[in-house]
Amino acid sequence: MQGLSIAIVGAGIGGLTAALSFARQGHSVTLIERRPGFSEVGAGLQLSPNASRILIGLGLAPALRRVATAPDRVVVRGISSGRPIGGVALGAYMQQRYGAPYWVVHRADLQTILLDAVRSEASIRIVTGRKVEQVRNAPDHAHIVWTSSNGSQESITADVVIGADGIWSKVRQAIGDTAPPRFHGYVAWRATVERRLVPQELDGNETGLWLGARGHVVHYPILSGNLVNVVAIEKAREPVEGWSAPGRAEDLLVHYRSAAPALRELLGMPREWLRWSLFRHPIKRLAQGRIALLGDAAHPVLPFLAQGAALAIEDAATLAALFKGDGQDVAQALAAYERHRLERVTRIQAEGRRNGRIYHSGALVAFGRDKIMQWIGPESMSNRYDWIYGFRTPE
């Protein structure tokens, strides 16, 4: 199948990866973004081998190596005691076992690399400042109506429409899923700190994971190792508004008042904290007719498995791979996409929820958790997720 018109709604990590992947297959792509520009307010993200392998296959390895960091390990500590209770082997072990690196990277760096690659493809048209109002299927095309920043309405048709427009997806409604996402009871705080300023015991080339009953904290070096990305999760009764609500360090420190001294010092360093709420949405459909979903639009995942960006990248690569051949029916290809992805993403959603329960266990369960991690060891902790990290796109 060659020369299809593909409309992608949303120019985040998944949408950009999909645009690049489809263009490389010889299709023409219209990439529609609601924002007028491409500034990225996010901080860090983790690219496990199932995602980095795909990006390397798209020719992005040289650019990514200039900005990404490959932590040697995850060190798991108790929030209150500060003592190491386990670890996960990353670095050279991941590269050898899976044939691809486990990278951590600033989200803005990854977006810039993808955007530069997308802009170099003549078959990709980028349209910004457009709010999609309606998407609908038709027998021989899909139809999109959007509103421009000046208030005027326009419409286009395409052979395929892909919704990569996040957890509050407009495109998802077009395949009959109109239920809103549900607040999961957690708020995430994010910030960055200059690495030279962090406590010495937290300055290594590693990911730190601190576990406690009322939340957990993750930190790792980004921006070629010059910054440390910090994410703190707290239990909360009410969500905050938007993806970048400001937060006060003193409020976070109250929540983590019993944390070990080094962690409290780290949490007190950022000048600015931004917060977003964690939402859940059960998967119903990934595709219908000529419309498909990817990433958070299809299957939002909690960040307790570090697979949000990775799954969006997997989705994009899988979709493009299924449109590689000639003479294939669009609806059949999208049905095949749903079959390929549904069981996997459902399982990863469930595993993320399970990790959240384990991370935030009470004292008795946490005691058993810690003993098991110590007994298993770092390499076996990695091996538990062979089914995630060993992913390959369909041939």
SESEVO-781312 format. One record per residue (C-alpha): residue in three letters; x, y, z negated. Coordinates in pm, 1 decimal. Each point is the difference from the previous one (the first is absolute). Layout:
residues N
- Ala:X:Y:Z $
...
//
This chain:
residues 395
- Met:0.0:0.0:0.0 $
- Gln:162.9:320.1:113.9 $
- Gly:-91.5:364.0:26.1 $
- Leu:-273.7:23.3:-264.1 $
- Ser:-95.4:330.3:-160.1 $
- Ile:47.7:-18.4:-377.4 $
- Ala:-131.7:266.7:-239.4 $
- Ile:151.0:-7.8:-349.7 $
- Val:-163.7:204.9:-275.6 $
- Gly:255.7:96.2:-263.5 $
- Ala:371.5:72.0:38.5 $
- Gly:133.4:-143.6:-323.3 $
- Ile:255.0:-281.4:-15.8 $
- Gly:-241.6:-259.7:140.5 $
- Gly:-139.2:223.0:274.3 $
- Leu:344.1:108.2:118.7 $
- Thr:125.8:-359.6:0.8 $
- Ala:-305.1:-108.4:199.1 $
- Ala:41.4:282.0:252.4 $
- Leu:364.9:-88.2:56.9 $
- Ser:-72.7:-373.7:22.0 $
- Phe:-280.9:40.5:254.1 $
- Ala:200.4:245.1:211.2 $
- Arg:285.8:-248.2:14.0 $
- Gln:-250.9:-253.5:139.0 $
- Gly:-83.9:235.5:287.7 $
- His:-329.3:143.5:-127.4 $
- Ser:-98.4:367.0:-11.8 $
- Val:-65.4:130.6:-351.1 $
- Thr:-185.6:299.3:-140.9 $
- Leu:101.3:58.6:-363.1 $
- Ile:-254.5:211.2:-188.4 $
- Glu:97.4:169.0:-327.4 $
- Arg:-228.3:205.7:-222.9 $
- Arg:282.2:211.6:-142.6 $
- Pro:132.7:286.1:213.1 $
- Gly:359.5:-109.8:-62.4 $
- Phe:208.8:-285.6:-130.4 $
- Ser:136.1:117.4:-333.7 $
- Glu:14.4:-292.2:-244.0 $
- Val:-49.0:55.1:-371.8 $
- Gly:58.7:-360.4:-104.4 $
- Ala:311.5:-121.8:-170.9 $
- Gly:153.8:-344.3:39.2 $
- Leu:-120.6:-329.8:136.5 $
- Gln:135.0:-351.8:16.0 $
- Leu:59.4:-183.2:327.6 $
- Ser:31.6:-369.5:-73.7 $
- Pro:141.0:-232.3:270.2 $
- Asn:-341.8:-68.3:155.3 $
- Ala:-16.8:372.3:87.2 $
- Ser:364.9:89.3:59.7 $
- Arg:25.8:-289.1:249.7 $
- Ile:-274.4:160.5:212.0 $
- Leu:153.2:348.0:-12.3 $
- Ile:339.7:-142.8:96.6 $
- Gly:-169.3:-177.0:293.0 $
- Leu:-130.2:339.5:114.9 $
- Gly:357.7:127.9:19.3 $
- Leu:-16.6:217.9:-312.2 $
- Ala:279.8:-167.2:-198.6 $
- Pro:276.1:258.5:68.2 $
- Ala:-221.1:289.4:-110.1 $
- Leu:-130.9:-186.0:-304.2 $
- Arg:345.3:-105.1:-118.9 $
- Arg:96.6:366.3:-19.5 $
- Val:-274.8:80.3:-251.8 $
- Ala:-104.8:-326.9:-167.5 $
- Thr:148.0:-163.1:-308.4 $
- Ala:20.7:-374.2:-64.1 $
- Pro:-18.5:-59.8:-378.1 $
- Asp:197.7:-297.5:-125.6 $
- Arg:-270.2:-119.7:-237.5 $
- Val:-310.6:80.0:-200.6 $
- Val:66.9:28.5:-372.6 $
- Val:-315.1:-61.9:-205.3 $
- Arg:-10.3:157.2:-346.7 $
- Gly:-248.4:36.1:-281.3 $
- Ile:-125.5:357.4:-24.7 $
- Ser:32.6:24.7:-377.5 $
- Ser:310.0:-210.6:-61.4 $
- Gly:193.9:102.0:310.8 $
- Arg:151.4:-350.4:6.1 $
- Pro:35.1:-187.3:331.3 $
- Ile:-252.1:-284.5:13.7 $
- Gly:55.1:-124.7:353.8 $
- Gly:105.7:85.5:352.5 $
- Val:-61.4:-47.8:371.6 $
- Ala:281.5:-54.2:249.7 $
- Leu:0.0:252.0:285.9 $
- Gly:297.5:133.1:201.0 $
- Ala:222.1:-262.9:158.3 $
- Tyr:-223.2:-283.7:-122.5 $
- Met:-304.8:132.6:185.1 $
- Gln:200.1:68.5:315.4 $
- Gln:140.4:-351.6:4.8 $
- Arg:-324.6:-178.6:-84.7 $
- Tyr:-236.2:193.4:228.3 $
- Gly:231.0:140.7:266.7 $
- Ala:-110.7:355.6:-70.5 $
- Pro:70.6:253.1:-277.0 $
- Tyr:-208.6:114.1:-294.1 $
- Trp:15.9:377.8:40.3 $
- Val:-133.3:288.1:-205.6 $
- Val:-48.6:326.9:184.1 $
- His:-156.1:342.7:-36.2 $
- Arg:-339.3:-6.9:168.9 $
- Ala:76.3:326.2:182.8 $
- Asp:321.4:-150.9:143.9 $
- Leu:-183.6:-305.3:132.4 $
- Gln:-276.2:216.3:145.2 $
- Thr:254.5:224.9:171.3 $
- Ile:179.7:-297.9:153.7 $
- Leu:-325.8:-149.0:127.6 $
- Leu:-124.3:336.2:125.2 $
- Asp:322.2:65.4:191.1 $
- Ala:-32.0:-342.3:165.6 $
- Val:-367.9:61.4:83.3 $
- Arg:74.9:340.7:151.3 $
- Ser:259.9:-158.9:226.1 $
- Glu:-266.3:-219.6:163.0 $
- Ala:-158.7:168.3:300.8 $
- Ser:-308.5:-223.1:-25.2 $
- Ile:-94.3:133.7:-345.5 $
- Arg:-210.1:315.3:-34.4 $
- Ile:-11.9:151.2:-350.1 $
- Val:-306.8:205.6:-91.9 $
- Thr:3.7:181.0:-337.2 $
- Gly:-254.0:205.6:-191.9 $
- Arg:-289.2:-227.0:105.5 $
- Lys:-253.0:-137.7:-246.4 $
- Val:-165.8:-315.3:129.2 $
- Glu:-375.5:23.1:-45.1 $
- Gln:-125.2:-314.1:172.5 $
- Val:131.6:-323.7:147.9 $
- Arg:-218.7:-251.3:178.3 $
- Asn:27.4:-312.8:208.3 $
- Ala:-126.2:-37.3:353.9 $
- Pro:15.3:-305.7:227.9 $
- Asp:295.8:122.0:206.2 $
- His:160.0:267.0:-222.6 $
- Ala:-1.3:163.5:-343.6 $
- His:-103.8:360.3:-51.0 $
- Ile:147.8:262.9:-237.8 $
- Val:-141.9:340.9:-87.1 $
- Trp:221.9:246.2:-186.3 $
- Thr:-17.6:357.8:-122.6 $
- Ser:292.9:229.5:76.2 $
- Ser:137.9:252.3:-246.1 $
- Asn:-195.5:275.7:179.9 $
- Gly:-327.8:-186.6:-59.0 $
- Ser:-52.8:-122.9:356.4 $
- Gln:-92.0:-361.8:65.1 $
- Glu:167.3:-225.4:252.8 $
- Ser:-26.5:-365.1:87.3 $
- Ile:215.8:-262.1:163.9 $
- Thr:-39.5:-363.6:98.7 $
- Ala:258.3:-273.5:-33.4 $
- Asp:29.0:-370.9:61.8 $
- Val:91.6:-49.7:-366.2 $
- Val:-37.0:218.5:-312.1 $
- Ile:218.1:-71.6:-303.1 $
- Gly:-85.2:149.1:-337.1 $
- Ala:318.5:79.5:-192.0 $
- Asp:-168.0:279.5:-193.5 $
- Gly:51.9:-117.8:-355.5 $
- Ile:-214.9:-117.0:-285.6 $
- Trp:-280.9:249.2:72.1 $
- Ser:-9.2:-111.0:364.3 $
- Lys:-260.2:145.0:233.2 $
- Val:69.7:-274.0:252.8 $
- Arg:-84.1:-270.3:-255.1 $
- Gln:-358.6:122.0:-0.6 $
- Ala:-21.5:-74.4:373.3 $
- Ile:32.7:-373.8:-64.6 $
- Gly:-277.2:3.4:-258.0 $
- Asp:196.1:41.4:-325.3 $
- Thr:-144.0:312.5:-161.3 $
- Ala:62.1:-79.6:-367.7 $
- Pro:238.0:246.7:-168.4 $
- Pro:319.2:-121.2:-171.2 $
- Arg:-18.2:-51.5:-376.9 $
- Phe:232.4:154.5:-257.4 $
- His:219.5:-271.6:-151.3 $
- Gly:68.4:170.5:-332.3 $
- Tyr:355.8:118.0:64.1 $
- Val:163.2:327.3:97.3 $
- Ala:349.0:0.7:156.1 $
- Trp:250.1:279.9:-64.8 $
- Arg:285.6:60.5:243.4 $
- Ala:308.6:220.0:-5.8 $
- Thr:364.3:4.5:103.0 $
- Val:311.5:81.3:-202.6 $
- Glu:353.8:73.5:114.0 $
- Arg:187.5:-322.6:-56.3 $
- Arg:299.5:171.2:-156.9 $
- Leu:-226.1:117.3:-284.7 $
- Val:-164.8:-327.8:-101.0 $
- Pro:114.2:-187.3:-312.8 $
- Gln:316.2:-196.0:70.3 $
- Glu:-154.9:-337.2:-83.4 $
- Leu:-262.1:57.5:273.6 $
- Asp:242.5:124.5:265.9 $
- Gly:82.3:-331.7:167.1 $
- Asn:-90.1:-111.0:351.4 $
- Glu:-307.5:-180.8:-124.0 $
- Thr:-373.8:25.8:-40.7 $
- Gly:-118.8:43.2:-356.6 $
- Leu:-334.1:-150.3:-104.9 $
- Trp:-124.3:74.8:-352.2 $
- Leu:-301.1:-199.0:-124.2 $
- Gly:-247.3:94.4:-272.4 $
- Ala:-360.8:-58.2:-102.5 $
- Arg:-114.5:354.9:89.7 $
- Gly:185.2:33.1:331.4 $
- His:332.6:-50.6:172.1 $
- Val:277.7:203.7:161.4 $
- Val:204.2:-66.4:315.6 $
- His:306.6:193.1:114.7 $
- Tyr:256.4:-46.8:276.3 $
- Pro:252.2:207.7:198.7 $
- Ile:-109.3:158.5:329.4 $
- Leu:129.7:264.0:244.6 $
- Ser:326.1:-190.2:60.5 $
- Gly:28.0:-47.9:-375.8 $
- Asn:-7.7:371.7:-85.7 $
- Leu:-344.3:2.0:-164.1 $
- Val:-182.2:-236.9:-233.4 $
- Asn:-365.6:-61.7:75.5 $
- Val:-211.7:-46.2:-312.8 $
- Val:-354.9:-137.3:-11.5 $
- Ala:-184.8:-31.4:-330.4 $
- Ile:-333.6:-179.3:-27.2 $
- Glu:-242.5:83.4:-279.9 $
- Lys:-337.1:-142.9:-88.2 $
- Ala:-269.7:264.9:41.2 $
- Arg:-377.6:23.2:-35.6 $
- Glu:-52.6:249.4:280.5 $
- Pro:169.7:50.4:339.6 $
- Val:182.6:316.3:98.4 $
- Glu:-89.5:186.0:316.2 $
- Gly:204.7:-47.8:316.3 $
- Trp:341.5:-153.7:57.8 $
- Ser:213.0:273.4:-154.9 $
- Ala:-167.6:132.1:-313.4 $
- Pro:254.7:178.1:-219.9 $
- Gly:91.4:-162.1:-330.4 $
- Arg:173.7:126.9:-313.7 $
- Ala:305.6:-187.7:-125.0 $
- Glu:-106.0:53.3:-360.3 $
- Asp:-326.0:-187.8:64.9 $
- Leu:187.4:-292.5:152.6 $
- Leu:243.4:-5.5:-291.0 $
- Val:-291.8:-18.3:-242.3 $
- His:-124.4:-306.1:187.3 $
- Tyr:349.3:-153.1:-17.5 $
- Arg:84.7:129.4:-346.8 $
- Ser:121.8:-343.9:-112.5 $
- Ala:228.7:-49.4:302.8 $
- Ala:370.1:-70.8:-41.3 $
- Pro:219.0:313.7:-24.1 $
- Ala:157.9:-36.8:347.4 $
- Leu:-339.8:-33.4:166.6 $
- Arg:-144.6:295.3:-191.3 $
- Glu:300.2:206.3:106.4 $
- Leu:-59.1:-95.3:364.0 $
- Leu:-371.2:78.8:-17.9 $
- Gly:74.1:339.7:-148.3 $
- Met:233.5:106.8:281.1 $
- Pro:-222.3:73.3:303.9 $
- Arg:-106.3:359.6:45.3 $
- Glu:-311.9:-107.7:185.9 $
- Trp:-220.0:-306.6:-30.2 $
- Leu:-270.9:-84.8:254.6 $
- Arg:-280.8:-245.9:-72.9 $
- Trp:-238.3:-216.1:197.6 $
- Ser:-262.9:-253.0:-102.1 $
- Leu:5.8:-369.1:82.0 $
- Phe:-306.3:-132.1:178.7 $
- Arg:-118.1:-344.7:104.9 $
- His:-208.1:-100.5:298.9 $
- Pro:-85.6:-361.8:86.4 $
- Ile:75.0:-109.2:352.9 $
- Lys:-308.4:-60.5:214.0 $
- Arg:116.1:29.2:360.5 $
- Leu:325.4:89.6:173.3 $
- Ala:-148.6:34.8:347.3 $
- Gln:-323.1:8.3:192.4 $
- Gly:-49.2:38.3:374.1 $
- Arg:266.4:245.6:119.3 $
- Ile:75.2:149.9:-342.1 $
- Ala:263.6:-122.8:-246.6 $
- Leu:136.2:116.3:-335.0 $
- Leu:349.0:-11.9:-146.7 $
- Gly:170.5:88.0:-326.5 $
- Asp:-203.3:160.7:-277.3 $
- Ala:-292.7:55.6:236.6 $
- Ala:-30.8:-377.9:22.7 $
- His:129.5:-134.6:-330.5 $
- Pro:122.9:243.7:-265.5 $
- Val:240.1:-173.4:-237.4 $
- Leu:102.1:97.4:-349.7 $
- Pro:367.3:101.1:-25.2 $
- Phe:87.4:-284.1:-239.1 $
- Leu:158.6:-207.3:278.0 $
- Ala:159.7:283.1:203.1 $
- Gln:-172.9:-116.5:320.1 $
- Gly:-218.5:293.5:108.2 $
- Ala:228.2:141.1:269.5 $
- Ala:129.2:-345.8:91.1 $
- Leu:-348.9:-133.0:74.3 $
- Ala:-83.3:300.8:217.4 $
- Ile:319.0:-64.5:199.2 $
- Glu:-87.2:-370.5:27.9 $
- Asp:-351.3:85.0:120.8 $
- Ala:134.2:234.7:266.9 $
- Ala:251.1:-253.0:130.0 $
- Thr:-256.8:-281.8:1.7 $
- Leu:-255.0:205.5:190.7 $
- Ala:250.5:97.5:266.8 $
- Ala:130.9:-355.8:32.0 $
- Leu:-351.1:-130.0:66.8 $
- Phe:-35.4:245.2:290.2 $
- Lys:323.0:-110.7:165.0 $
- Gly:-138.0:-239.6:259.3 $
- Asp:-195.9:59.9:321.1 $
- Gly:-366.1:-71.5:60.5 $
- Gln:-104.1:-8.3:-366.7 $
- Asp:-340.9:121.2:-111.5 $
- Val:17.4:295.8:-244.0 $
- Ala:-265.3:-133.5:-236.4 $
- Gln:167.1:-341.7:-4.3 $
- Ala:339.0:155.3:-77.5 $
- Leu:-144.7:199.6:-289.3 $
- Ala:-181.2:-306.5:-131.3 $
- Ala:333.7:-182.5:9.4 $
- Tyr:154.2:288.2:-196.7 $
- Glu:-262.2:-41.3:-270.2 $
- Arg:63.8:-374.0:-15.2 $
- His:377.3:51.0:-24.8 $
- Arg:-19.4:260.0:-275.8 $
- Leu:-305.6:-62.9:-214.9 $
- Glu:124.5:-285.2:-218.8 $
- Arg:343.5:155.9:-49.7 $
- Val:-114.3:348.5:-97.3 $
- Thr:-272.4:-139.2:-226.7 $
- Arg:260.7:-209.1:-178.9 $
- Ile:234.6:296.4:-40.0 $
- Gln:-282.9:214.0:-136.6 $
- Ala:-69.4:-268.7:-260.6 $
- Glu:368.8:-42.7:-83.6 $
- Gly:32.3:374.7:-56.3 $
- Arg:-290.7:-5.1:-245.6 $
- Arg:156.5:-300.2:-174.9 $
- Asn:333.6:180.8:-28.5 $
- Gly:-178.0:295.4:-160.0 $
- Arg:-144.2:-227.0:-268.7 $
- Ile:341.6:-155.1:-60.3 $
- Tyr:179.4:335.1:-12.2 $
- His:-247.1:138.4:-254.8 $
- Ser:-36.4:-308.0:-219.7 $
- Gly:-58.4:22.2:-372.0 $
- Ala:268.5:-111.7:-244.5 $
- Leu:-72.8:-373.7:-2.8 $
- Val:-25.8:-43.8:378.4 $
- Ala:295.4:235.4:53.3 $
- Phe:215.5:-220.9:-224.0 $
- Gly:-70.6:-300.5:222.6 $
- Arg:47.1:208.2:316.4 $
- Asp:341.9:116.7:-113.6 $
- Lys:113.7:-352.8:-90.3 $
- Ile:-109.2:-131.8:341.2 $
- Met:188.6:276.8:184.1 $
- Gln:314.0:-74.8:-197.0 $
- Trp:-33.0:-371.8:69.0 $
- Ile:-69.5:36.7:373.2 $
- Gly:289.8:236.5:75.1 $
- Pro:38.1:278.2:261.0 $
- Glu:32.3:-214.3:312.5 $
- Ser:-302.4:-215.2:-75.6 $
- Met:-196.9:315.2:-78.5 $
- Ser:71.2:108.3:358.4 $
- Asn:-73.5:-342.4:144.2 $
- Arg:-354.8:4.2:-141.0 $
- Tyr:-85.2:243.4:277.4 $
- Asp:144.7:-189.1:295.1 $
- Trp:-353.4:3.7:141.5 $
- Ile:5.9:380.9:0.3 $
- Tyr:356.7:82.0:96.6 $
- Gly:34.0:-266.4:268.9 $
- Phe:-283.3:138.7:214.7 $
- Arg:43.3:-4.8:379.1 $
- Thr:-228.6:161.5:257.0 $
- Pro:-184.6:-242.6:229.9 $
- Glu:177.1:-90.0:324.4 $
//
